[in-house]
């Protein structure tokens, strides 16, 4: 790895591959994403630690990435210049990116691949919009433009091919059905910006949100007037939330308070299972492996990537 890059590089997110149990993707940016280049890393977890498989440079910061659900070699990245980069690990390095989608007017904050239909993905942006894409078309198929501020996150429902949720700085969550002309639900979820959301993998109506107000809320989208539960434990903004793919009530979060927290939302009096403080800067990325139960990963502005088994100390993994 280029050490001169590493000294100025912050990790933005981490995503386990849905095909290979030891593979991860980590999008990064220089100078905390404020100015400078980006680099998309592909890493393999080996007995000797994380090993770089590939790295692709970009002219601007990368804030998120998502693996294809139908091709283990395809990955998309969200860029600070408003573009979406499509990478193909089976192509020669100089052929990458194999596609560059440039339609958003500001930074692309998130990308998410459809787990059910598997042929499409979403992008959300600081230009207040969400766009729907397929690999077959160089142009977006549709733009969703009802939010009044940055859309920090958009994610597909893991059980419905046409339904997704979005989280915005306008303090709302919206539920969308791509077959409908407008959003189907608007949830005034928090009194401060909502930075992240995620669907429960076992309950198609359950959605989690994390906010600048330091709280995590669990919602039943059929009854959005009041959250099911509210979990407090972080001392700064909640940057990411992620439901477990293996246990319905288990979830993980990370925060600008530099911690990663594990939760069991079925235990509202003692939902916080563990608070991990292995990072020394803002913790901004977290994921749970679909293929290996209990395997977690986190990233931070401290330039580190940790991968560990639940119950272990990440620093000892």
Secondary structure, 3 states (H helix, E strand, C coil): CCHHHHCCEEECCCEECCCCCCEEEEEEEEHHHCCCCEEEEEEEEECCEEEEEEEEEECCCEEEEEECCCCCCEEEEEECCCEEEEEECCCCHHHCCCEEEECCCCCEEEEEECCCCCCEEEEEECCCCEEEEECCCCCCCEEECCCCCCEEEEEECCCCCCEEEEEECCCCEEEEECCCCCCCEEECCCCCCEEEEEECCCCCCEEEEEECCCEEEEEECCCCCCCCEEEECCCCCEEEEEECCCCCCEEEEEECCCCEEEEECCCCCCCEEEEECCCCCCEEEEEECCCCCCEEEEEECCCCEEEEECCCCHHHC
